[in-house]
Amino acid sequence: MHRLIDRNITSTVRERLRTTQAVALLGARQVGKSTIAGMVLKDFPDALYLDLERPSDLTKLTDPEAFFSQFGDRLICLDEIQRAPDIFPVLRGVIDRHRRNSQFLILGSASRDLIRQSSESLAGRISYIEITPFTREELPRVPDSTHWLRGGYPRSILARDDEESFQWREDYVRTFLERDIPQLGFRIPAAALGRLWRMLAHSHGQVLNTSKLAGSMGVSSHTVRNYIDILEQTFVLRVLPPYSGNTKKRLVKSPKVYIRDSGLLHTLLGIETMEDLFSHPVYGSSFEGYAVENILTRFPRWQPSFYRTSNGTEIDLVMTKGTGKVAVEIKASSSPKVSKGFQNSIESLSPDRTFLIAQVADEYPLAEKVSVLPLHAFIAKMGR
């Protein structure tokens, strides 16, 4: 049995319940939403938990208004809410009638865009929290290389060995395509979506070219964009927008794409061990995506983008919040160097701070106003 690990987000969930009528935990399947809910529900001994994938629990909501009225003084947790999306208008009436916080804890395996009924029906009454796989910060006893190779899904990172972890992820990919996507209401051939997902894995960290992908698959660019939206809104793909601030340079306008979990990326590419990863062409971009995901999970209120000019000079990550701007370059090397194009990009961007994240032991200066440091040190510094 896997050990329970108290997630960083758990305290946030508790606080939101104290101050909000309804809280929605959204995230990919098997990411740990139910485990987090179970830990939070210990604070509410009389709470009700309904798993809407269980027919017996779903049947209890045949007359949802009567059910909620019967237990109106208790916190009600609704797991896999996408199985009953028509229930949101009823929730609004119940919430407005009781006018108290901690009424509903809602868990869903799709983004708020896919369960749009919630945002339409519960505006001003619900707080959304995204649950991600384990971050590096949450697993201090796990070696960096293990977390990078296996990713952060609980059953993957806590597996007994790399073989068990890889097998679990292979099964996850298959189940996601063949069962989870159809259950969300999408009538898409599993083989077609799986092929695009693998093609995107080969394009990990690159600028998105929908026309090229569409040509390879023999479908329209519109179909490719639709598939990409589905992968993004089910939390397995990150689409990073290009920087759009004021600059005299001609900037690339297409986004970059990343497979969000490094373990799933490696599974899609058939990378089973660190030895496989070291010799694979995706090695550098895999580390880049790994760093980007850990950073953006930790700092969700910063607006992320990447900077790239038409002549190819690039900064991997630009983070803005208010008037603040931070530029981040990411290298898988233990002895990183920067190009003239990097320096030109910094001059154009004029960030408040510039960092180069690399696989180094300690922080050190590289150039004027540029510090090299490991990923964990960057996260600690930004969190101060």
Beta strands, then each sheet from edge to edge (+ up, - down):
strand 1: 22-26
strand 2: 48-51
strand 3: 76-79
strand 4: 104-108
strand 5: 126-130
strand 6: 206-207
strand 7: 237-240
strand 8: 256-259
strand 9: 303-308
strand 10: 314-321
strand 11: 324-330
strand 12: 353-357
strand 13: 364-367
strand 14: 370-373
sheet 1: 2+ 3+ 4+ 1+ 5+
sheet 2: 6+ 8- 7+
sheet 3: 9+ 10- 11+ 12+ 14+ 13-
end
